[in-house]
Amino acid sequence: MRHDLGDRARKILEAVIQDYIRTAEPVGSRALSRRYSLDLSPATIRNVMADLEEIGFLTQPHTSAGRIPTDSGLRYYVDSILEVKDISTQEQELIRRGFAGITPEVAQLLKHSSKVLSTVSRHIGLVLSPKFSRLRLKQIEFIRLDRRLILVILVGESGLIQNRIIETDEELAQEDLDGFNRYLNDILGGLTIREMKVKVVDEMRQEKNRFDHLLSRALTLSRKVFEADSEENDIYIEGQVNLFDYPEFTDVAAMKSIFKAFEDKSILVKLLDKTLTASGVQIFIGSENELTEMPGFTLIASRYSRGSIHLGTLGVLGPTRLNYSRIIPVVDFTARLVSHILESDL
C-alpha cells in the first residue's frame, strides 16, 4: 500500500529512524522534541507518531516504550526520504587500500572483497562467486600431471579461469591430451558447461557409429570433467563476529538460529542471486529478504561484472537499523571497483 506523507509526518518518521539507527532503542516523543529541530510540541509529535503507527510505519514494542520503525516504515524511508550522498574520499581510499597488492586470481579477489566490505561497513560482507556452469567457455585444456592425474583448465569468454584435477581410468600421454584439446575446442567452444554436457552425450552417440577411438577417449574424459560440475555458487562471508555488536541480537536462542543460517548458505545464495538480474544497488529490508531464520536483517547488494557480462553479486548484511546513507554508496563503489579490477587484470 502506497502512502503519501505530509512534510510533518515525513520529518518525524525520519527523526525516529535516525534516532533508532543511532541507539537501537525505542524512540519517544520527548526525546525527538529535545534532539531534533522539529518546532513541534511533544504532544503533537506523539499524535503524528500514533498516526504513523496506525498506517504500519512505526510500532510500539512495549506499552510503556517509545516506537521503532517497521520494515514498511524503513522501506518508505529508503524509497522516499533518504538522500544517498556520494561516498567520501576517505572511504574510497580505505576501500582502495584494502585491495592494494591483491592477486587477480578470482577466488582470492572475491574472498578478499567480502573482508573489505566487512571491515569498511563494520557489518557482514557477502560475495557470491560466478556460477561457472552458466558462463560460455572459450577454451578447455588438459595437462598431464602424473600417470593418471590430469589438470583441466577451463577458460570462460568472460576471462574467468577455473582449474580442476581429475583422475583417469587409463594412463594418457600429453600427446594424446593435445589431440583431445584440439578436438574438444573445435566442437565445444562458445557453449556453457550445461550445454556441453548435452553436446558431449550427443557426440559420444555419433562416435559409437564412427568408431573413432581417439575422439571417443576425448569425449569420455570431457564427460568426467562436466559431470563433476556443480550448479552451486561459492559464497564468501566475513564479519559474523560483528553480530555481537548489535544489542538487538543479544538473545542466545536468536544468535544460535542466526549462526545456523550462516552454515546453510543456500538461502543467502538465493537472495544474492536475485540481484544478478537487476541493475544498481538492491535493498532487501527485514521480511523482504526471505531470511526467516534471520529476522531483523537488511541486505544491501549490487552485482559486479566484467564488461557486459554480469558475473556475481556482493553486499553488506546488517540489522535493519544499519546506516543506509553510508552503506549504500560503500556497496556501490566496491562493486564498481571489483568490476574494474576484473576488467583490467584478468
Buried (B, 14 or more C-beta within 10 A) or exposed (E): EEEEBEEBBBBBBBBBBBBBBEEBBBBBBEBBBEEBEBEBEBEBBBBBBEBBBEBBBBBBEEEEEBBBBBBBBBBBBBEBEBEBEEBEEEBBEBBEEBBEEBEEEBEEBBBBBBBBBBBBBBBBBBBBBBBBBBBBBBBBBBBBEEEEEBBBBBBBBBBBBBEBEBEBEEEBEEEBBBBBBEBBBEBBBEBBBBBBBEBBEEBBEEBEEEEBEEBBBBBBBBBBBBEEBEEEBBBBBBBBEBBEEBEBBEEEEBBEBBEEBBEEBEBBBEBBBBBBEEEEBBBBBBBBBEBEBBBBBBBBBBBBBBEEBBBBBBBBBBBBBBBBBBBBBBBBBBBEBBBBBBEEEB
